Amino acid sequence: MKKPVYFVQTNSVFGSDVKSAYLPYSIGTIAAYSWADERIKSAYSLEKFIFIREDPDKIVAEMKNPYLVGLSCYVWSMEYNKALAQKIKAVYPDCIVVMGGHSISPDAHELRDYGYVDILMHGEGEEPFKELLLALLDGKPLDGVSNISFRNDAGEIVHTEIKVPTDISDYP
């Protein structure tokens, strides 16, 4: 059975008569880059993109045993994402919660402050997210995945090597 992966990049709905929302470009490119890999495609199921800001309880109730949830964090979505991540962990304690995006601090204080966050992703997410999924699939240590911070088994925060992509020609 494939491991369900959800992506979250919420924004508000605009308009009074006709409702509209921005489509989640960032998580779309990360998912497209990762799911181009045959091993990822056969091991993980790409579930619903969550991009409309709805009641977190409703969103969690609609999830089906998530293995991993990736949340894209910006100043306008950080508090919502924290509330949603906390609810996800309460219902699915084994779910891996990954936060990335512009509002993730380089010092990884989110790992110290929020016990419901498992992994932080720093910088561009396409390559590190793919590396993360493959490392989890192979049971490899996370310290080999670039651009992330996480807690090791002793509870210490580990920061991996930061790599800046040099060739983005094969990004979606």
N, C-alpha and C positions, 0 to 999 in steps of 0.2 A: 504494500500500500504506500502511495506517495505521501510525503510529509507536507502538510498545508502551510503555505507562506502567504501572509497578508501584507499589504503595503498601505500606509496611511499618509496622506498629504492633504489635510483639510483646509477648506477656506469657506467663507460665507457665501450664501446665495444672494444675488443682487436682483433688483427690479421689483416693482410692485405688481404689475399685471403678468408679465412674462418673466419667469424666474430663470436665471442663468448662473453658471458657476464656471470658474476657470478649471480646465482639465489639468491633471497632475503630471506635468511634463517631467519633473525630476525623477519621480519614482517610475515613470514610464520608461525612461532611458535606462535606469538601473535594472529594471526587470527585463527589458528587451536584451540588454547586453548579457545578463546572466543566463536567461533561458535560451540563448543561441547555443549554449553548451549542451551537448547531448546527454552528458551524465547528469547535469542539473535537471534537464527536461524530464528525464526518466525517473529521477529520485524525488523530485519536489513537485507539488501542484501549486500553480499560481492562482491564488484565490482572488476574490473581489478587491478591487482598488477602492479604498475608502477615501473619498475626497469631498463629501458634503458633511459639514459639521452638524451631526445629529446627536441625540442623547447617547452618551457613552454606554449606558446600560443596554440600550437597543442594539448598538453595534456589537457589543460583546455577546449578547443573546443570539445574534445572527451568525456568529463565528462557529465553525465546526472544528473543534479540537486543534487549534492552531499550534504548529510546531515552532514557528518564528513569526514575529510581527516587526516590521521595519517602519519606524515613524520618522518622517521628514520634518525637522523642527526649524521654525522661523519665529521671529519675535511675536507674530500674530497668532501662532498656533502652539507655542510652548506650554502654556498653562493647560490648554485643552489636552494636549498630548500626554502631559504628566497625569492628568485625571484618568484618561483612557488607559494608559499603561498600568496604572495602579489597579484599575478594575479588571483588566486582562489577567494580571498576576493573581488577583484574588480568586478568579474563577478557574484559571488555567495556570497553576503555579509552576509547571514544568515548561511552559512556553518561554522561548528565548525572546526577550525584548531588546531590540536594537534601536538606538536613536542616532540620527545623523542630521546634517544640515547646518545652515549658517549660525544657528543659535547654540550649537554645542561648543562648550568651552574647551580650549586647548589644555587646561589643567585637569579636565575630567572630573570636576567637582560634582557632576550629576551622579557619578557612581558612589561618591561619599554621601551625598544628600538623599538619594532616592534608591532604596533597596530593591525596588521593582524594576530597575533598569539593569540589564545584564552586560550590554556591550555598547560602546560609543564608537561612532565612525566619524573620522576627521577628514575634511577636504572632499575631493571628488569621490563619489561613492561607487561608480561602476566597477572598477577593478577590485577594490577591497570587498565589496559585497559578494562578487563571484568567488573570490578567494575564500571568504568566510563560509559560503555554502559548501564548497568543495572540502574545506578542512573539516567541517562538521560531518559531512558525508563519510570521509575517510577516517574519522576519529583522530585526526592530527591535532597537536597542540595549537592553541590560538596565537601563540607568540610568533608563529610563522606568517600570520596574516598582516599585511601592511595597513597602516592608517587607522588602527583601532586602539581602544583602551578597554580593559576588562578587569575583573577581579580573579586572581588565581585561587587555587584551593585553600591557601592560607588567608584569603581575604584581602591580600595586598593588591593595589591597583597597578596594573602592568600597562605600559605604553609601548606599542610596537613602532617599528621604523616608519617614518613618514616618507612616502614616495609621491612625487608629483608626476602625473602622466606626461609623457613626452610625445606620444603619437596617439592622437584621438581619431585617426582616420577610420578605425573600425568600430567606433561608437555608433549607436543607432541615431 
